[in-house]
Amino acid sequence: MSRSGYYHRVAEDLISRIEDGEFTPGDPLPKQIELAASYQTSRLTIQKAIQILITEGYVYVKKGNGTLYRPPKVRP
């Protein structure tokens, strides 16, 4: 993923954290405000990063539960 923009770097870091096993399937990611504070950025940047993760299939949003880690698909 060679992209520019801080939100791309945040997305790449979150993907690394997911792939390193920091989250298990169904685990919620930290709240956007918490992620914004830890990355020292705005919620808009976090929202853009999360949208990348949604598009690439790493997470999904469940109303009332937040952004949840999606288990990797089993490949034949």
mmCIF file of the N, C-alpha and C atoms, coordinates in Angstrom:
data_MODEL
# 
_entry.id   MODEL 
# 
loop_
_atom_site.group_PDB 
_atom_site.id 
_atom_site.type_symbol 
_atom_site.label_atom_id 
_atom_site.label_alt_id 
_atom_site.label_comp_id 
_atom_site.label_asym_id 
_atom_site.label_entity_id 
_atom_site.label_seq_id 
_atom_site.pdbx_PDB_ins_code 
_atom_site.Cartn_x 
_atom_site.Cartn_y 
_atom_site.Cartn_z 
_atom_site.occupancy 
_atom_site.B_iso_or_equiv 
_atom_site.pdbx_formal_charge 
_atom_site.auth_seq_id 
_atom_site.auth_comp_id 
_atom_site.auth_asym_id 
_atom_site.auth_atom_id 
_atom_site.pdbx_PDB_model_num 
ATOM 1   N N  . MET A 1 1  ? 0.845   -1.175  0.000  1.00 0.00 ? 1  MET A N  1 
ATOM 2   C CA . MET A 1 1  ? 0.000   0.000   0.000  1.00 0.00 ? 1  MET A CA 1 
ATOM 3   C C  . MET A 1 1  ? 0.891   1.240   0.000  1.00 0.00 ? 1  MET A C  1 
ATOM 4   N N  . SER A 1 2  ? 1.193   1.759   -1.135 1.00 0.00 ? 2  SER A N  1 
ATOM 5   C CA . SER A 1 2  ? 2.015   2.963   -1.168 1.00 0.00 ? 2  SER A CA 1 
ATOM 6   C C  . SER A 1 2  ? 1.119   4.143   -1.496 1.00 0.00 ? 2  SER A C  1 
ATOM 7   N N  . ARG A 1 3  ? 0.651   4.793   -0.462 1.00 0.00 ? 3  ARG A N  1 
ATOM 8   C CA . ARG A 1 3  ? -0.249  5.928   -0.624 1.00 0.00 ? 3  ARG A CA 1 
ATOM 9   C C  . ARG A 1 3  ? 0.304   7.090   0.175  1.00 0.00 ? 3  ARG A C  1 
ATOM 10  N N  . SER A 1 4  ? -0.165  8.274   -0.162 1.00 0.00 ? 4  SER A N  1 
ATOM 11  C CA . SER A 1 4  ? 0.254   9.437   0.604  1.00 0.00 ? 4  SER A CA 1 
ATOM 12  C C  . SER A 1 4  ? -0.912  9.901   1.457  1.00 0.00 ? 4  SER A C  1 
ATOM 13  N N  . GLY A 1 5  ? -0.642  10.780  2.380  1.00 0.00 ? 5  GLY A N  1 
ATOM 14  C CA . GLY A 1 5  ? -1.679  11.270  3.283  1.00 0.00 ? 5  GLY A CA 1 
ATOM 15  C C  . GLY A 1 5  ? -1.584  10.562  4.619  1.00 0.00 ? 5  GLY A C  1 
ATOM 16  N N  . TYR A 1 6  ? -1.747  11.331  5.687  1.00 0.00 ? 6  TYR A N  1 
ATOM 17  C CA . TYR A 1 6  ? -1.597  10.766  7.021  1.00 0.00 ? 6  TYR A CA 1 
ATOM 18  C C  . TYR A 1 6  ? -2.619  9.671   7.290  1.00 0.00 ? 6  TYR A C  1 
ATOM 19  N N  . TYR A 1 7  ? -3.834  9.808   6.755  1.00 0.00 ? 7  TYR A N  1 
ATOM 20  C CA . TYR A 1 7  ? -4.838  8.782   7.003  1.00 0.00 ? 7  TYR A CA 1 
ATOM 21  C C  . TYR A 1 7  ? -4.435  7.442   6.406  1.00 0.00 ? 7  TYR A C  1 
ATOM 22  N N  . HIS A 1 8  ? -3.662  7.451   5.322  1.00 0.00 ? 8  HIS A N  1 
ATOM 23  C CA . HIS A 1 8  ? -3.161  6.197   4.755  1.00 0.00 ? 8  HIS A CA 1 
ATOM 24  C C  . HIS A 1 8  ? -2.149  5.557   5.694  1.00 0.00 ? 8  HIS A C  1 
ATOM 25  N N  . ARG A 1 9  ? -1.318  6.381   6.319  1.00 0.00 ? 9  ARG A N  1 
ATOM 26  C CA . ARG A 1 9  ? -0.343  5.843   7.273  1.00 0.00 ? 9  ARG A CA 1 
ATOM 27  C C  . ARG A 1 9  ? -1.051  5.281   8.501  1.00 0.00 ? 9  ARG A C  1 
ATOM 28  N N  . VAL A 1 10 ? -2.097  5.960   8.958  1.00 0.00 ? 10 VAL A N  1 
ATOM 29  C CA . VAL A 1 10 ? -2.882  5.460   10.085 1.00 0.00 ? 10 VAL A CA 1 
ATOM 30  C C  . VAL A 1 10 ? -3.520  4.128   9.705  1.00 0.00 ? 10 VAL A C  1 
ATOM 31  N N  . ALA A 1 11 ? -4.096  4.047   8.513  1.00 0.00 ? 11 ALA A N  1 
ATOM 32  C CA . ALA A 1 11 ? -4.716  2.801   8.046  1.00 0.00 ? 11 ALA A CA 1 
ATOM 33  C C  . ALA A 1 11 ? -3.679  1.682   7.989  1.00 0.00 ? 11 ALA A C  1 
ATOM 34  N N  . GLU A 1 12 ? -2.501  1.965   7.464  1.00 0.00 ? 12 GLU A N  1 
ATOM 35  C CA . GLU A 1 12 ? -1.448  0.955   7.386  1.00 0.00 ? 12 GLU A CA 1 
ATOM 36  C C  . GLU A 1 12 ? -1.038  0.485   8.771  1.00 0.00 ? 12 GLU A C  1 
ATOM 37  N N  . ASP A 1 13 ? -0.957  1.410   9.726  1.00 0.00 ? 13 ASP A N  1 
ATOM 38  C CA . ASP A 1 13 ? -0.597  1.035   11.084 1.00 0.00 ? 13 ASP A CA 1 
ATOM 39  C C  . ASP A 1 13 ? -1.688  0.163   11.717 1.00 0.00 ? 13 ASP A C  1 
ATOM 40  N N  . LEU A 1 14 ? -2.940  0.534   11.514 1.00 0.00 ? 14 LEU A N  1 
ATOM 41  C CA . LEU A 1 14 ? -4.039  -0.270  12.050 1.00 0.00 ? 14 LEU A CA 1 
ATOM 42  C C  . LEU A 1 14 ? -4.050  -1.667  11.428 1.00 0.00 ? 14 LEU A C  1 
ATOM 43  N N  . ILE A 1 15 ? -3.780  -1.754  10.140 1.00 0.00 ? 15 ILE A N  1 
ATOM 44  C CA . ILE A 1 15 ? -3.702  -3.060  9.472  1.00 0.00 ? 15 ILE A CA 1 
ATOM 45  C C  . ILE A 1 15 ? -2.568  -3.887  10.077 1.00 0.00 ? 15 ILE A C  1 
ATOM 46  N N  . SER A 1 16 ? -1.441  -3.259  10.334 1.00 0.00 ? 16 SER A N  1 
ATOM 47  C CA . SER A 1 16 ? -0.319  -3.969  10.963 1.00 0.00 ? 16 SER A CA 1 
ATOM 48  C C  . SER A 1 16 ? -0.704  -4.484  12.340 1.00 0.00 ? 16 SER A C  1 
ATOM 49  N N  . ARG A 1 17 ? -1.408  -3.663  13.095 1.00 0.00 ? 17 ARG A N  1 
ATOM 50  C CA . ARG A 1 17 ? -1.844  -4.070  14.427 1.00 0.00 ? 17 ARG A CA 1 
ATOM 51  C C  . ARG A 1 17 ? -2.822  -5.248  14.338 1.00 0.00 ? 17 ARG A C  1 
ATOM 52  N N  . ILE A 1 18 ? -3.703  -5.213  13.347 1.00 0.00 ? 18 ILE A N  1 
ATOM 53  C CA . ILE A 1 18 ? -4.647  -6.310  13.139 1.00 0.00 ? 18 ILE A CA 1 
ATOM 54  C C  . ILE A 1 18 ? -3.888  -7.579  12.766 1.00 0.00 ? 18 ILE A C  1 
ATOM 55  N N  . GLU A 1 19 ? -2.974  -7.466  11.810 1.00 0.00 ? 19 GLU A N  1 
ATOM 56  C CA . GLU A 1 19 ? -2.224  -8.634  11.345 1.00 0.00 ? 19 GLU A CA 1 
ATOM 57  C C  . GLU A 1 19 ? -1.289  -9.187  12.415 1.00 0.00 ? 19 GLU A C  1 
ATOM 58  N N  . ASP A 1 20 ? -0.866  -8.343  13.355 1.00 0.00 ? 20 ASP A N  1 
ATOM 59  C CA . ASP A 1 20 ? -0.009  -8.791  14.456 1.00 0.00 ? 20 ASP A CA 1 
ATOM 60  C C  . ASP A 1 20 ? -0.805  -9.465  15.568 1.00 0.00 ? 20 ASP A C  1 
ATOM 61  N N  . GLY A 1 21 ? -2.136  -9.535  15.412 1.00 0.00 ? 21 GLY A N  1 
ATOM 62  C CA . GLY A 1 21 ? -2.958  -10.236 16.375 1.00 0.00 ? 21 GLY A CA 1 
ATOM 63  C C  . GLY A 1 21 ? -3.420  -9.416  17.562 1.00 0.00 ? 21 GLY A C  1 
ATOM 64  N N  . GLU A 1 22 ? -3.323  -8.105  17.460 1.00 0.00 ? 22 GLU A N  1 
ATOM 65  C CA . GLU A 1 22 ? -3.770  -7.249  18.561 1.00 0.00 ? 22 GLU A CA 1 
ATOM 66  C C  . GLU A 1 22 ? -5.286  -7.355  18.771 1.00 0.00 ? 22 GLU A C  1 
ATOM 67  N N  . PHE A 1 23 ? -5.998  -7.662  17.707 1.00 0.00 ? 23 PHE A N  1 
ATOM 68  C CA . PHE A 1 23 ? -7.451  -7.809  17.781 1.00 0.00 ? 23 PHE A CA 1 
ATOM 69  C C  . PHE A 1 23 ? -7.824  -9.220  17.358 1.00 0.00 ? 23 PHE A C  1 
ATOM 70  N N  . THR A 1 24 ? -8.867  -9.770  17.973 1.00 0.00 ? 24 THR A N  1 
ATOM 71  C CA . THR A 1 24 ? -9.382  -11.062 17.547 1.00 0.00 ? 24 THR A CA 1 
ATOM 72  C C  . THR A 1 24 ? -10.696 -10.811 16.813 1.00 0.00 ? 24 THR A C  1 
ATOM 73  N N  . PRO A 1 25 ? -11.124 -11.744 15.954 1.00 0.00 ? 25 PRO A N  1 
ATOM 74  C CA . PRO A 1 25 ? -12.360 -11.531 15.193 1.00 0.00 ? 25 PRO A CA 1 
ATOM 75  C C  . PRO A 1 25 ? -13.528 -11.142 16.092 1.00 0.00 ? 25 PRO A C  1 
ATOM 76  N N  . GLY A 1 26 ? -14.217 -10.080 15.691 1.00 0.00 ? 26 GLY A N  1 
ATOM 77  C CA . GLY A 1 26 ? -15.352 -9.571  16.444 1.00 0.00 ? 26 GLY A CA 1 
ATOM 78  C C  . GLY A 1 26 ? -14.988 -8.528  17.481 1.00 0.00 ? 26 GLY A C  1 
ATOM 79  N N  . ASP A 1 27 ? -13.685 -8.368  17.748 1.00 0.00 ? 27 ASP A N  1 
ATOM 80  C CA . ASP A 1 27 ? -13.247 -7.334  18.694 1.00 0.00 ? 27 ASP A CA 1 
ATOM 81  C C  . ASP A 1 27 ? -13.519 -5.950  18.118 1.00 0.00 ? 27 ASP A C  1 
ATOM 82  N N  . PRO A 1 28 ? -13.968 -5.030  18.948 1.00 0.00 ? 28 PRO A N  1 
ATOM 83  C CA . PRO A 1 28 ? -14.119 -3.659  18.469 1.00 0.00 ? 28 PRO A CA 1 
ATOM 84  C C  . PRO A 1 28 ? -12.772 -2.944  18.454 1.00 0.00 ? 28 PRO A C  1 
ATOM 85  N N  . LEU A 1 29 ? -12.578 -2.094  17.471 1.00 0.00 ? 29 LEU A N  1 
ATOM 86  C CA . LEU A 1 29 ? -11.425 -1.209  17.484 1.00 0.00 ? 29 LEU A CA 1 
ATOM 87  C C  . LEU A 1 29 ? -11.681 -0.137  18.536 1.00 0.00 ? 29 LEU A C  1 
ATOM 88  N N  . PRO A 1 30 ? -10.633 0.527   19.015 1.00 0.00 ? 30 PRO A N  1 
ATOM 89  C CA . PRO A 1 30 ? -10.879 1.634   19.939 1.00 0.00 ? 30 PRO A CA 1 
ATOM 90  C C  . PRO A 1 30 ? -11.788 2.672   19.286 1.00 0.00 ? 30 PRO A C  1 
ATOM 91  N N  . LYS A 1 31 ? -12.474 3.435   20.112 1.00 0.00 ? 31 LYS A N  1 
ATOM 92  C CA . LYS A 1 31 ? -13.359 4.481   19.601 1.00 0.00 ? 31 LYS A CA 1 
ATOM 93  C C  . LYS A 1 31 ? -12.554 5.496   18.797 1.00 0.00 ? 31 LYS A C  1 
ATOM 94  N N  . GLN A 1 32 ? -13.233 6.141   17.843 1.00 0.00 ? 32 GLN A N  1 
ATOM 95  C CA . GLN A 1 32 ? -12.555 7.105   16.974 1.00 0.00 ? 32 GLN A CA 1 
ATOM 96  C C  . GLN A 1 32 ? -11.864 8.199   17.770 1.00 0.00 ? 32 GLN A C  1 
ATOM 97  N N  . ILE A 1 33 ? -12.486 8.677   18.817 1.00 0.00 ? 33 ILE A N  1 
ATOM 98  C CA . ILE A 1 33 ? -11.886 9.745   19.615 1.00 0.00 ? 33 ILE A CA 1 
ATOM 99  C C  . ILE A 1 33 ? -10.604 9.255   20.291 1.00 0.00 ? 33 ILE A C  1 
ATOM 100 N N  . GLU A 1 34 ? -10.590 7.986   20.716 1.00 0.00 ? 34 GLU A N  1 
ATOM 101 C CA . GLU A 1 34 ? -9.392  7.409   21.328 1.00 0.00 ? 34 GLU A CA 1 
ATOM 102 C C  . GLU A 1 34 ? -8.285  7.230   20.289 1.00 0.00 ? 34 GLU A C  1 
ATOM 103 N N  . LEU A 1 35 ? -8.658  6.757   19.095 1.00 0.00 ? 35 LEU A N  1 
ATOM 104 C CA . LEU A 1 35 ? -7.670  6.615   18.026 1.00 0.00 ? 35 LEU A CA 1 
ATOM 105 C C  . LEU A 1 35 ? -7.106  7.972   17.625 1.00 0.00 ? 35 LEU A C  1 
ATOM 106 N N  . ALA A 1 36 ? -7.977  8.972   17.543 1.00 0.00 ? 36 ALA A N  1 
ATOM 107 C CA . ALA A 1 36 ? -7.520  10.320  17.190 1.00 0.00 ? 36 ALA A CA 1 
ATOM 108 C C  . ALA A 1 36 ? -6.515  10.835  18.212 1.00 0.00 ? 36 ALA A C  1 
ATOM 109 N N  . ALA A 1 37 ? -6.770  10.582  19.475 1.00 0.00 ? 37 ALA A N  1 
ATOM 110 C CA . ALA A 1 37 ? -5.849  11.025  20.521 1.00 0.00 ? 37 ALA A CA 1 
ATOM 111 C C  . ALA A 1 37 ? -4.531  10.262  20.441 1.00 0.00 ? 37 ALA A C  1 
ATOM 112 N N  . SER A 1 38 ? -4.594  8.949   20.223 1.00 0.00 ? 38 SER A N  1 
ATOM 113 C CA . SER A 1 38 ? -3.358  8.163   20.193 1.00 0.00 ? 38 SER A CA 1 
ATOM 114 C C  . SER A 1 38 ? -2.511  8.466   18.957 1.00 0.00 ? 38 SER A C  1 
ATOM 115 N N  . TYR A 1 39 ? -3.149  8.803   17.850 1.00 0.00 ? 39 TYR A N  1 
ATOM 116 C CA . TYR A 1 39 ? -2.399  9.162   16.634 1.00 0.00 ? 39 TYR A CA 1 
ATOM 117 C C  . TYR A 1 39 ? -2.176  10.670  16.520 1.00 0.00 ? 39 TYR A C  1 
ATOM 118 N N  . GLN A 1 40 ? -2.671  11.409  17.486 1.00 0.00 ? 40 GLN A N  1 
ATOM 119 C CA . GLN A 1 40 ? -2.554  12.868  17.520 1.00 0.00 ? 40 GLN A CA 1 
ATOM 120 C C  . GLN A 1 40 ? -3.030  13.496  16.209 1.00 0.00 ? 40 GLN A C  1 
ATOM 121 N N  . THR A 1 41 ? -4.266  13.170  15.879 1.00 0.00 ? 41 THR A N  1 
ATOM 122 C CA . THR A 1 41 ? -4.852  13.679  14.646 1.00 0.00 ? 41 THR A CA 1 
ATOM 123 C C  . THR A 1 41 ? -6.345  13.929  14.875 1.00 0.00 ? 41 THR A C  1 
ATOM 124 N N  . SER A 1 42 ? -7.040  14.306  13.834 1.00 0.00 ? 42 SER A N  1 
ATOM 125 C CA . SER A 1 42 ? -8.475  14.594  13.951 1.00 0.00 ? 42 SER A CA 1 
ATOM 126 C C  . SER A 1 42 ? -9.308  13.338  13.739 1.00 0.00 ? 42 SER A C  1 
ATOM 127 N N  . ARG A 1 43 ? -10.563 13.397  14.157 1.00 0.00 ? 43 ARG A N  1 
ATOM 128 C CA . ARG A 1 43 ? -11.477 12.274  13.919 1.00 0.00 ? 43 ARG A CA 1 
ATOM 129 C C  . ARG A 1 43 ? -11.709 12.078  12.428 1.00 0.00 ? 43 ARG A C  1 
ATOM 130 N N  . LEU A 1 44 ? -11.671 13.155  11.649 1.00 0.00 ? 44 LEU A N  1 
ATOM 131 C CA . LEU A 1 44 ? -11.856 13.034  10.205 1.00 0.00 ? 44 LEU A CA 1 
ATOM 132 C C  . LEU A 1 44 ? -10.766 12.148  9.599  1.00 0.00 ? 44 LEU A C  1 
ATOM 133 N N  . THR A 1 45 ? -9.541  12.328  10.043 1.00 0.00 ? 45 THR A N  1 
ATOM 134 C CA . THR A 1 45 ? -8.439  11.493  9.560  1.00 0.00 ? 45 THR A CA 1 
ATOM 135 C C  . THR A 1 45 ? -8.678  10.041  9.937  1.00 0.00 ? 45 THR A C  1 
ATOM 136 N N  . ILE A 1 46 ? -9.140  9.804   11.164 1.00 0.00 ? 46 ILE A N  1 
ATOM 137 C CA . ILE A 1 46 ? -9.431  8.450   11.622 1.00 0.00 ? 46 ILE A CA 1 
ATOM 138 C C  . ILE A 1 46 ? -10.575 7.856   10.803 1.00 0.00 ? 46 ILE A C  1 
ATOM 139 N N  . GLN A 1 47 ? -11.604 8.645   10.531 1.00 0.00 ? 47 GLN A N  1 
ATOM 140 C CA . GLN A 1 47 ? -12.733 8.163   9.737  1.00 0.00 ? 47 GLN A CA 1 
ATOM 141 C C  . GLN A 1 47 ? -12.277 7.746   8.346  1.00 0.00 ? 47 GLN A C  1 
ATOM 142 N N  . LYS A 1 48 ? -11.388 8.520   7.737  1.00 0.00 ? 48 LYS A N  1 
ATOM 143 C CA . LYS A 1 48 ? -10.868 8.164   6.413  1.00 0.00 ? 48 LYS A CA 1 
ATOM 144 C C  . LYS A 1 48 ? -10.041 6.885   6.477  1.00 0.00 ? 48 LYS A C  1 
ATOM 145 N N  . ALA A 1 49 ? -9.243  6.732   7.537  1.00 0.00 ? 49 ALA A N  1 
ATOM 146 C CA . ALA A 1 49 ? -8.434  5.523   7.700  1.00 0.00 ? 49 ALA A CA 1 
ATOM 147 C C  . ALA A 1 49 ? -9.334  4.309   7.881  1.00 0.00 ? 49 ALA A C  1 
ATOM 148 N N  . ILE A 1 50 ? -10.368 4.448   8.686  1.00 0.00 ? 50 ILE A N  1 
ATOM 149 C CA . ILE A 1 50 ? -11.293 3.333   8.915  1.00 0.00 ? 50 ILE A CA 1 
ATOM 150 C C  . ILE A 1 50 ? -12.027 2.975   7.629  1.00 0.00 ? 50 ILE A C  1 
ATOM 151 N N  . GLN A 1 51 ? -12.341 3.966   6.818  1.00 0.00 ? 51 GLN A N  1 
ATOM 152 C CA . GLN A 1 51 ? -13.003 3.682   5.540  1.00 0.00 ? 51 GLN A CA 1 
ATOM 153 C C  . GLN A 1 51 ? -12.105 2.823   4.652  1.00 0.00 ? 51 GLN A C  1 
ATOM 154 N N  . ILE A 1 52 ? -10.818 3.049   4.692  1.00 0.00 ? 52 ILE A N  1 
ATOM 155 C CA . ILE A 1 52 ? -9.880  2.212   3.936  1.00 0.00 ? 52 ILE A CA 1 
ATOM 156 C C  . ILE A 1 52 ? -9.943  0.776   4.453  1.00 0.00 ? 52 ILE A C  1 
ATOM 157 N N  . LEU A 1 53 ? -9.955  0.615   5.782  1.00 0.00 ? 53 LEU A N  1 
ATOM 158 C CA . LEU A 1 53 ? -10.028 -0.722  6.368  1.00 0.00 ? 53 LEU A CA 1 
ATOM 159 C C  . LEU A 1 53 ? -11.331 -1.422  6.009  1.00 0.00 ? 53 LEU A C  1 
ATOM 160 N N  . ILE A 1 54 ? -12.420 -0.676  5.958  1.00 0.00 ? 54 ILE A N  1 
ATOM 161 C CA . ILE A 1 54 ? -13.712 -1.251  5.558  1.00 0.00 ? 54 ILE A CA 1 
ATOM 162 C C  . ILE A 1 54 ? -13.644 -1.701  4.103  1.00 0.00 ? 54 ILE A C  1 
ATOM 163 N N  . THR A 1 55 ? -13.136 -0.840  3.245  1.00 0.00 ? 55 THR A N  1 
ATOM 164 C CA . THR A 1 55 ? -13.034 -1.143  1.815  1.00 0.00 ? 55 THR A CA 1 
ATOM 165 C C  . THR A 1 55 ? -12.172 -2.378  1.569  1.00 0.00 ? 55 THR A C  1 
ATOM 166 N N  . GLU A 1 56 ? -11.097 -2.522  2.353  1.00 0.00 ? 56 GLU A N  1 
ATOM 167 C CA . GLU A 1 56 ? -10.181 -3.645  2.162  1.00 0.00 ? 56 GLU A CA 1 
ATOM 168 C C  . GLU A 1 56 ? -10.617 -4.897  2.933  1.00 0.00 ? 56 GLU A C  1 
ATOM 169 N N  . GLY A 1 57 ? -11.742 -4.811  3.654  1.00 0.00 ? 57 GLY A N  1 
ATOM 170 C CA . GLY A 1 57 ? -12.313 -5.985  4.299  1.00 0.00 ? 57 GLY A CA 1 
ATOM 171 C C  . GLY A 1 57 ? -11.747 -6.334  5.666  1.00 0.00 ? 57 GLY A C  1 
ATOM 172 N N  . TYR A 1 58 ? -11.008 -5.432  6.286  1.00 0.00 ? 58 TYR A N  1 
ATOM 173 C CA . TYR A 1 58 ? -10.437 -5.725  7.603  1.00 0.00 ? 58 TYR A CA 1 
ATOM 174 C C  . TYR A 1 58 ? -11.438 -5.516  8.742  1.00 0.00 ? 58 TYR A C  1 
ATOM 175 N N  . VAL A 1 59 ? -12.343 -4.577  8.574  1.00 0.00 ? 59 VAL A N  1 
ATOM 176 C CA . VAL A 1 59 ? -13.300 -4.253  9.630  1.00 0.00 ? 59 VAL A CA 1 
ATOM 177 C C  . VAL A 1 59 ? -14.674 -4.009  9.026  1.00 0.00 ? 59 VAL A C  1 
ATOM 178 N N  . TYR A 1 60 ? -15.678 -4.008  9.892  1.00 0.00 ? 60 TYR A N  1 
ATOM 179 C CA . TYR A 1 60 ? -17.032 -3.641  9.481  1.00 0.00 ? 60 TYR A CA 1 
ATOM 180 C C  . TYR A 1 60 ? -17.645 -2.841  10.620 1.00 0.00 ? 60 TYR A C  1 
ATOM 181 N N  . VAL A 1 61 ? -18.663 -2.064  10.301 1.00 0.00 ? 61 VAL A N  1 
ATOM 182 C CA . VAL A 1 61 ? -19.332 -1.240  11.299 1.00 0.00 ? 61 VAL A CA 1 
ATOM 183 C C  . VAL A 1 61 ? -20.663 -1.892  11.644 1.00 0.00 ? 61 VAL A C  1 
ATOM 184 N N  . LYS A 1 62 ? -20.910 -2.027  12.931 1.00 0.00 ? 62 LYS A N  1 
ATOM 185 C CA . LYS A 1 62 ? -22.186 -2.558  13.411 1.00 0.00 ? 62 LYS A CA 1 
ATOM 186 C C  . LYS A 1 62 ? -22.791 -1.499  14.321 1.00 0.00 ? 62 LYS A C  1 
ATOM 187 N N  . LYS A 1 63 ? -23.914 -0.977  13.906 1.00 0.00 ? 63 LYS A N  1 
ATOM 188 C CA . LYS A 1 63 ? -24.552 0.103   14.650 1.00 0.00 ? 63 LYS A CA 1 
ATOM 189 C C  . LYS A 1 63 ? -24.748 -0.301  16.116 1.00 0.00 ? 63 LYS A C  1 
ATOM 190 N N  . GLY A 1 64 ? -24.306 0.565   16.995 1.00 0.00 ? 64 GLY A N  1 
ATOM 191 C CA . GLY A 1 64 ? -24.416 0.323   18.424 1.00 0.00 ? 64 GLY A CA 1 
ATOM 192 C C  . GLY A 1 64 ? -23.234 -0.420  19.020 1.00 0.00 ? 64 GLY A C  1 
ATOM 193 N N  . ASN A 1 65 ? -22.407 -1.016  18.161 1.00 0.00 ? 65 ASN A N  1 
ATOM 194 C CA . ASN A 1 65 ? -21.242 -1.774  18.634 1.00 0.00 ? 65 ASN A CA 1 
ATOM 195 C C  . ASN A 1 65 ? -19.915 -1.187  18.175 1.00 0.00 ? 65 ASN A C  1 
ATOM 196 N N  . GLY A 1 66 ? -19.932 -0.300  17.213 1.00 0.00 ? 66 GLY A N  1 
ATOM 197 C CA . GLY A 1 66 ? -18.698 0.317   16.738 1.00 0.00 ? 66 GLY A CA 1 
ATOM 198 C C  . GLY A 1 66 ? -18.113 -0.364  15.526 1.00 0.00 ? 66 GLY A C  1 
ATOM 199 N N  . THR A 1 67 ? -16.822 -0.194  15.353 1.00 0.00 ? 67 THR A N  1 
ATOM 200 C CA . THR A 1 67 ? -16.080 -0.772  14.241 1.00 0.00 ? 67 THR A CA 1 
ATOM 201 C C  . THR A 1 67 ? -15.434 -2.058  14.731 1.00 0.00 ? 67 THR A C  1 
ATOM 202 N N  . LEU A 1 68 ? -15.781 -3.161  14.096 1.00 0.00 ? 68 LEU A N  1 
ATOM 203 C CA . LEU A 1 68 ? -15.344 -4.470  14.559 1.00 0.00 ? 68 LEU A CA 1 
ATOM 204 C C  . LEU A 1 68 ? -14.382 -5.110  13.571 1.00 0.00 ? 68 LEU A C  1 
ATOM 205 N N  . TYR A 1 69 ? -13.418 -5.852  14.101 1.00 0.00 ? 69 TYR A N  1 
ATOM 206 C CA . TYR A 1 69 ? -12.453 -6.583  13.280 1.00 0.00 ? 69 TYR A CA 1 
ATOM 207 C C  . TYR A 1 69 ? -13.151 -7.762  12.623 1.00 0.00 ? 69 TYR A C  1 
ATOM 208 N N  . ARG A 1 70 ? -12.999 -7.847  11.316 1.00 0.00 ? 70 ARG A N  1 
ATOM 209 C CA . ARG A 1 70 ? -13.588 -8.957  10.535 1.00 0.00 ? 70 ARG A CA 1 
ATOM 210 C C  . ARG A 1 70 ? -12.534 -10.062 10.402 1.00 0.00 ? 70 ARG A C  1 
ATOM 211 N N  . PRO A 1 71 ? -12.918 -11.294 10.712 1.00 0.00 ? 71 PRO A N  1 
ATOM 212 C CA . PRO A 1 71 ? -11.938 -12.383 10.557 1.00 0.00 ? 71 PRO A CA 1 
ATOM 213 C C  . PRO A 1 71 ? -11.527 -12.543 9.103  1.00 0.00 ? 71 PRO A C  1 
ATOM 214 N N  . PRO A 1 72 ? -10.278 -12.930 8.878  1.00 0.00 ? 72 PRO A N  1 
ATOM 215 C CA . PRO A 1 72 ? -9.848  -13.127 7.488  1.00 0.00 ? 72 PRO A CA 1 
ATOM 216 C C  . PRO A 1 72 ? -10.652 -14.237 6.833  1.00 0.00 ? 72 PRO A C  1 
ATOM 217 N N  . LYS A 1 73 ? -10.907 -14.074 5.569  1.00 0.00 ? 73 LYS A N  1 
ATOM 218 C CA . LYS A 1 73 ? -11.658 -15.084 4.820  1.00 0.00 ? 73 LYS A CA 1 
ATOM 219 C C  . LYS A 1 73 ? -10.773 -16.300 4.602  1.00 0.00 ? 73 LYS A C  1 
ATOM 220 N N  . VAL A 1 74 ? -11.383 -17.449 4.671  1.00 0.00 ? 74 VAL A N  1 
ATOM 221 C CA . VAL A 1 74 ? -10.665 -18.690 4.423  1.00 0.00 ? 74 VAL A CA 1 
ATOM 222 C C  . VAL A 1 74 ? -10.509 -18.830 2.906  1.00 0.00 ? 74 VAL A C  1 
ATOM 223 N N  . ARG A 1 75 ? -9.278  -19.030 2.490  1.00 0.00 ? 75 ARG A N  1 
ATOM 224 C CA . ARG A 1 75 ? -9.011  -19.171 1.051  1.00 0.00 ? 75 ARG A CA 1 
ATOM 225 C C  . ARG A 1 75 ? -8.722  -20.620 0.728  1.00 0.00 ? 75 ARG A C  1 
ATOM 226 N N  . PRO A 1 76 ? -9.265  -21.090 -0.369 1.00 0.00 ? 76 PRO A N  1 
ATOM 227 C CA . PRO A 1 76 ? -9.040  -22.503 -0.740 1.00 0.00 ? 76 PRO A CA 1 
ATOM 228 C C  . PRO A 1 76 ? -7.605  -22.784 -1.110 1.00 0.00 ? 76 PRO A C  1 
# 
